[in-house]
Amino acid sequence: MTEATGSFEDPMQPNSVKEGDVLQASLADALGADFEVLRPLGGGATSHVYLAREITLRRLVAVKVLRKDVGENETARARFEREAHAAAGIRHPNVPAIHRIGRTASGLPFMVQEFIEGRTLADRMEAMGALGPQETRRIVGELAAALSASHARGVIHRDVRPDNVLIEQNTERAFLMDFGTAAVRETGAESGARLTRAGESVGDPLYASPEQVRGEKVTPQADVYSVGVLAYEMLTLSNPYGSRSQGELLSAHLGSEPKEIPWRAIGNDQALGEIVRRCLNKEPSRRPTAEELRRALSSGGSATHDTGHGREGDILATFPKLAESFARMRRGRGYRLTAAYGFVAVPALAFAYYILAPWSGVEWLHQAVVIAVLSGFPVVMIGSWLYGFTERGGQKPEQTSTGTHVRWMRIVGVVLVLLLAGAAGFVLLR
């Protein structure tokens, strides 16, 4: 039985049993005769969690109380109470309900919330391995729904990770837990309640958005990025950048493109891969909102405003390798490179035809320009197929489901470039 706030350290270690007994007694006094504190459930870096029974309603509840060492800091106490008030304002089936807020006699804040019997997503992945695309869709969709409700209340979670997701034992429903690092957006009367200073990064760096890593002002889109990292991990049991250390991963959050989700992990659900990729966009404005993400996952589509690719997706789903190649071409923005090439090629051909062609003695230059332009077109097209071209310039070829597939694509691409360029030169020189 695991309480809903994540994977906890045991607050009742041998060297703290006496302190735990005192805290439990203090908590029982603060709760009064309406509650019976049963036993500790666990704890974390900031709080202890106890299982209690609400006697009049005959229901189990979880009581979360700030740790004594943390509670000595007034900012920590204020942040904890803000968590409770923020979570209490979110009415959603994927967010546990808050029943009561208070303080013990020693001034430690606590909150009484809905008890969820289950285990964290982190524990589930450790025990059962990667999740399939259908289950990933369901869980991430429920988290997106919870975040949509949270963002509508002006609350940013800032710490979406497997330890903060609880899967209910009987229903398999996902709950988003622990709004302790949530930041109330600076609007209206709430502007004075923002306790996270500029430049302070809050949340787990493994799931932090680029703007969180930089210590910039965080928006709801930071939660969407974290969901993207989480979804990738659910499918592959690895992070989107293949980083082996926290330092590498922080650097990757800022400047690296996420790896392709292996075909064996995603099957025919290419739309899910597209959703994850959009969530991981470095630019917050280019990520879907939590509500757009929820709708896309529930409908089986991708998180985009463009609905003109549905038929194409259906056709290509029959040919997975071809679908994977076309998807990579779209991600590489090859169409932009082709358009840019056209802006250069058309004036070059016009120059060769109207300026160089009438001149005697420069036929070789005229032919060279035409050959270069015509042979350059397949080079650009195939290059954009094999390589990604983003705002940061050319990128290395993306890894697909198998390394062999990528190598053969490169070989075929080089052969096609040589054949097409040679054919253009042969025709023009005849």
C-alpha positions in Angstrom: 0.0 0.0 0.0 1.6 3.3 -1.1 0.3 6.7 -0.4 -0.2 9.0 -3.4 2.6 11.5 -3.0 5.3 9.3 -4.5 8.2 7.0 -3.5 9.1 7.9 0.0 11.9 7.5 2.4 10.8 5.9 5.6 10.4 8.6 8.2 10.6 6.1 11.0 14.3 5.2 10.7 15.8 3.8 14.0 17.5 7.1 14.8 14.2 9.0 14.4 11.6 6.7 15.9 11.2 8.9 19.0 10.9 12.0 16.9 8.3 10.2 14.7 6.3 9.2 17.8 6.3 12.8 19.0 5.2 14.1 15.6 2.4 11.5 15.3 1.1 12.4 18.8 1.3 16.1 17.9 -0.6 15.5 14.7 -3.3 13.4 16.5 -3.8 16.3 18.9 -4.1 18.8 16.0 -6.6 16.6 14.1 -8.8 16.1 17.2 -11.3 13.4 18.0 -12.6 13.3 14.4 -9.5 11.5 13.2 -7.5 8.5 14.3 -3.8 8.5 13.2 -3.1 4.8 12.3 0.5 4.6 11.1 3.2 6.2 9.0 3.0 5.7 5.3 6.3 7.1 4.2 8.1 10.3 3.8 10.3 12.4 1.5 12.8 15.2 1.7 10.2 17.7 2.9 7.4 15.9 4.6 6.1 12.9 6.5 2.9 11.1 5.4 0.6 9.2 7.8 -2.4 7.0 7.2 -5.5 8.1 9.3 -9.1 7.3 9.6 -11.8 9.9 9.6 -14.1 8.4 12.1 -17.4 10.2 11.4 -17.3 9.4 7.6 -15.6 6.0 8.0 -13.0 6.7 5.4 -9.2 6.5 5.2 -7.2 9.6 4.5 -3.6 10.5 4.0 -2.1 13.2 6.3 0.9 15.0 5.0 2.9 17.1 7.5 6.1 19.1 7.0 9.3 17.8 8.4 10.5 19.5 11.5 13.9 20.5 10.1 12.3 21.8 6.9 9.5 23.5 8.9 12.0 25.8 10.6 12.1 27.8 7.4 9.2 30.2 7.0 9.4 30.0 3.2 9.1 26.3 3.3 6.1 26.5 5.5 4.5 29.1 3.2 5.3 26.9 0.2 3.7 23.9 1.8 0.5 25.7 2.7 0.4 27.2 -0.8 0.6 23.6 -2.1 -2.4 22.7 0.0 -4.5 25.7 -1.1 -3.5 25.3 -4.7 -4.4 21.5 -4.8 -7.6 22.2 -2.9 -8.8 24.5 -5.7 -8.3 21.8 -8.4 -11.4 19.7 -8.7 -10.5 16.8 -11.0 -10.7 13.0 -10.9 -7.0 12.7 -11.5 -6.0 15.0 -8.6 -6.5 13.8 -5.0 -9.0 15.9 -3.1 -7.8 18.0 -0.1 -10.2 17.7 2.9 -8.5 19.9 5.5 -5.5 22.2 6.2 -4.0 23.1 9.5 -1.0 23.4 11.8 0.3 21.4 14.7 0.9 22.9 18.2 4.6 23.4 17.2 3.6 25.3 14.0 4.2 22.6 11.4 1.6 22.8 8.6 -0.3 19.7 7.6 -3.0 18.8 5.1 -5.5 15.9 5.0 -6.1 14.5 1.6 -7.8 11.7 -0.2 -6.0 8.4 0.3 -5.2 6.5 -2.9 -4.2 2.8 -2.6 -1.7 2.0 -5.3 1.9 2.4 -6.3 3.9 5.1 -8.0 4.6 5.0 -11.7 8.3 4.7 -10.9 7.6 1.5 -8.9 5.4 0.2 -11.7 8.1 0.7 -14.3 10.7 -0.8 -12.1 8.6 -3.9 -11.5 7.1 -4.4 -15.0 9.3 -2.6 -17.4 8.3 -0.3 -20.3 4.6 0.4 -21.0 2.9 -0.2 -24.3 1.7 2.7 -26.5 -1.9 2.1 -25.5 -1.3 2.2 -21.8 1.1 5.2 -22.2 -1.6 7.1 -24.1 -4.1 6.5 -21.3 -1.8 7.4 -18.4 -0.3 10.5 -20.1 -3.8 11.5 -21.3 -5.0 11.4 -17.6 -2.0 13.4 -16.5 -2.6 16.0 -19.3 -6.2 16.3 -18.1 -5.0 16.9 -14.5 -2.5 19.5 -15.7 -5.2 21.2 -17.9 -7.4 21.6 -14.8 -4.4 22.8 -12.8 -3.3 25.3 -15.4 -6.9 26.6 -15.7 -6.6 27.5 -12.0 -3.3 29.3 -12.6 -1.2 26.5 -11.0 2.0 25.1 -12.6 3.1 21.8 -11.1 6.8 22.1 -12.0 7.7 18.6 -10.9 6.0 16.0 -13.1 8.0 12.8 -12.8 7.3 9.1 -12.1 7.5 9.4 -8.4 4.8 12.0 -8.4 2.3 9.9 -10.4 0.3 7.3 -8.5 -1.5 4.4 -10.3 -4.6 3.4 -8.3 -4.7 -0.3 -7.5 -8.3 -1.2 -8.4 -9.0 1.2 -11.2 -5.6 1.8 -12.8 -6.4 5.5 -12.8 -3.4 7.8 -12.7 -3.2 10.6 -10.1 -0.9 13.6 -10.3 0.5 14.1 -6.9 2.6 16.6 -4.9 1.9 20.2 -5.9 4.5 21.3 -3.3 6.7 23.0 -5.9 3.8 24.5 -7.8 4.1 28.2 -8.6 1.1 30.4 -8.7 1.4 32.6 -11.8 2.0 36.2 -11.1 -1.4 37.6 -11.9 -3.6 40.0 -9.9 -3.7 39.5 -6.2 -1.6 36.3 -6.5 1.5 38.2 -7.6 2.8 38.4 -4.1 2.4 34.7 -3.5 5.1 33.6 -5.8 7.8 32.1 -3.6 10.2 30.8 -6.2 12.7 33.6 -6.9 13.9 34.4 -10.4 16.9 32.2 -11.2 15.8 29.4 -8.8 15.2 26.1 -10.7 12.5 24.0 -9.0 11.8 20.3 -9.8 13.7 17.3 -10.8 16.5 18.2 -13.3 16.0 14.9 -15.1 12.5 16.1 -16.2 13.1 19.9 -16.2 12.2 22.0 -19.2 15.0 24.1 -20.9 13.6 27.2 -19.3 13.7 25.6 -15.9 17.3 24.6 -16.4 18.1 28.2 -17.3 16.3 29.4 -14.2 13.9 31.5 -16.3 10.2 32.3 -15.6 8.3 29.1 -15.9 5.0 28.8 -17.7 2.5 25.9 -18.0 4.4 24.7 -21.0 7.2 23.6 -18.7 4.8 20.9 -17.4 4.1 19.7 -20.9 7.8 19.3 -21.6 8.2 17.2 -18.4 5.2 15.1 -19.6 7.1 14.5 -22.9 10.2 13.3 -21.0 8.0 11.1 -18.8 6.1 9.6 -21.8 9.4 8.8 -23.6 10.7 7.1 -20.4 7.4 5.1 -20.1 7.9 3.7 -23.6 11.6 3.1 -23.6 12.8 3.1 -19.9 15.4 5.7 -21.0 15.6 9.5 -21.4 15.0 11.1 -24.8 18.7 12.1 -25.2 20.5 8.9 -24.3 22.4 10.9 -21.6 24.2 8.9 -19.0 24.8 11.6 -16.4 22.8 14.4 -15.0 25.2 16.9 -16.4 24.9 15.5 -19.9 21.1 15.5 -19.6 20.9 19.1 -18.4 23.1 20.1 -21.4 20.8 18.0 -23.7 17.7 19.7 -22.4 19.2 23.0 -23.6 20.6 22.1 -27.0 20.1 18.5 -28.2 17.3 17.0 -30.3 15.5 14.1 -28.7 16.1 10.6 -30.1 13.6 8.8 -32.2 11.4 6.5 -30.2 12.3 2.9 -31.4 9.8 1.3 -33.6 9.5 -1.7 -31.3 8.4 0.6 -28.5 5.7 2.4 -30.4 4.4 0.0 -33.0 2.0 1.5 -35.5 1.1 4.4 -33.2 3.2 6.9 -35.0 0.9 9.7 -33.9 2.0 9.1 -30.3 5.6 9.5 -31.3 4.7 12.8 -32.9 2.9 13.9 -29.8 6.0 13.2 -27.6 8.2 15.0 -30.0 6.1 18.1 -29.9 6.0 18.1 -26.2 9.8 18.1 -26.2 10.2 21.2 -28.4 12.8 23.6 -27.0 10.5 26.5 -27.7 7.6 26.6 -25.1 5.2 28.3 -27.6 5.7 25.4 -30.0 4.6 22.8 -27.5 0.9 21.8 -27.3 -1.0 23.0 -24.3 -2.0 20.5 -21.7 -5.6 20.6 -23.0 -4.5 20.1 -26.6 -2.4 17.2 -25.4 -5.3 15.7 -23.6 -7.6 16.0 -26.7 -4.9 14.5 -29.0 -4.3 11.5 -26.8 -8.0 10.8 -26.3 -8.8 11.1 -30.0 -5.8 9.0 -31.2 -4.4 11.9 -33.2 -1.3 14.1 -32.8 -1.0 17.3 -30.8 -1.2 19.7 -33.7 -3.6 22.2 -35.1 -3.0 20.7 -38.6 -5.6 18.0 -39.4 -4.6 17.5 -43.0 -2.4 14.5 -42.5 -4.9 11.9 -41.3 -5.3 10.1 -44.6 -1.5 10.1 -45.2 -1.0 8.6 -41.8 -3.5 5.8 -42.5 -1.8 4.9 -45.8 1.7 5.0 -44.4 0.8 3.0 -41.4 0.8 -0.1 -43.6 4.4 0.6 -44.5 6.1 1.4 -41.1 9.6 2.0 -42.4 8.4 4.4 -45.1 6.2 6.2 -42.5 9.2 6.5 -40.3 11.3 8.0 -43.1 8.6 10.5 -44.1 8.2 11.5 -40.4 11.9 12.2 -40.2 11.8 14.3 -43.3 9.1 16.5 -41.8 11.0 16.8 -38.6 14.1 17.8 -40.5 12.3 20.7 -42.2 13.5 19.5 -45.5 10.7 21.4 -47.2 12.2 24.7 -45.9 15.6 23.8 -47.3 14.1 22.9 -50.6 12.2 26.2 -50.8 15.4 28.1 -49.9 17.2 26.1 -52.6 14.6 27.1 -55.1 15.1 30.8 -54.4 18.7 30.4 -55.3 18.3 27.9 -58.2 15.8 29.9 -60.2 17.9 33.1 -60.5 21.0 31.0 -61.2 19.2 29.3 -64.1 17.9 32.6 -65.4 21.4 34.0 -65.3 22.8 31.0 -67.2 20.1 31.2 -69.9 19.9 34.9 -70.4 23.4 36.1 -69.7 25.9 33.3 -70.2 24.2 31.4 -73.1 24.4 34.3 -75.6 28.2 34.8 -75.0 30.5 32.9 -77.2 33.5 31.2 -75.5 31.8 30.6 -72.1 29.7 27.6 -73.0 31.5 25.6 -70.4 30.5 28.1 -67.7 26.9 28.0 -68.8 26.9 24.2 -68.7 28.6 24.1 -65.4 26.0 26.4 -63.8 23.1 24.3 -65.2 24.7 21.0 -64.1 25.3 22.4 -60.6 21.8 23.6 -60.2 20.0 20.5 -61.6 22.3 18.0 -59.8 22.1 20.1 -56.6 18.3 19.6 -56.4 18.5 15.8 -55.7 21.4 16.4 -53.4 19.3 18.8 -51.3 16.2 16.5 -51.3 18.1 13.4 -50.4 20.2 15.3 -47.9 17.1 16.5 -46.1 15.9 13.0 -46.0 19.1 11.6 -44.4 19.8 14.6 -42.2 17.8 17.0 -40.1 18.0 20.7 -40.7 16.7 22.7 -37.8 17.1 26.3 -36.5 20.5 25.3 -35.1 21.7 24.0 -38.5 22.4 20.6 -39.8 21.9 17.7 -37.4 23.3 14.1 -37.5 21.0 11.4 -38.9 18.4 10.3 -36.4 18.5 6.8 -35.1 15.5 4.9 -36.1 14.3 1.5 -35.0 17.5 -0.3 -36.1 21.0 1.0 -36.9 21.0 -1.2 -40.0 18.0 0.7 -41.4 19.9 4.0 -41.0 23.1 2.7 -42.6 21.3 1.4 -45.7 19.4 4.6 -46.0 22.7 6.5 -46.1 24.2 4.2 -48.7 21.1 4.4 -50.9 21.0 8.2 -50.6 24.7 8.6 -51.6 24.2 6.2 -54.6 21.1 8.2 -55.7 22.9 11.5 -55.5 25.8 10.2 -57.6 23.4 8.6 -60.2 21.2 11.7 -60.5 24.1 14.1 -60.7 25.9 12.0 -63.3 22.7 11.6 -65.4 22.1 15.4 -65.4 25.7 16.0 -66.5 25.5 13.3 -69.2 22.3 14.7 -70.7 23.6 18.3 -70.8 27.0 17.5 -72.2 25.7 15.4 -75.1 
